[in-house]
């Protein structure tokens, strides 16, 4: 069974009214990186996860979820 990390970035971003481009700019990455995170194709670095948590005013573990 593959391990993976799921996330609620899409839901939090849309709830906050941000576009992918705006979130990318705020977090210092490209729009393509945000797309990849939202699709679950990319697990961000700890630094990026912390930046996203700050932007959304959440704990990292409220955004990213480890699945066995």
PyMOL commands that set and color helices and strands:
alter all, ss='L'
color gray80, all
select helices_A, chain A and resi 9-16+20-27+31-39+46-56+60-63
alter helices_A, ss='H'
color red, helices_A
select strands_A, chain A and resi 4-7+64-67
alter strands_A, ss='S'
color yellow, strands_A
deselect
rebuild
show_as cartoon
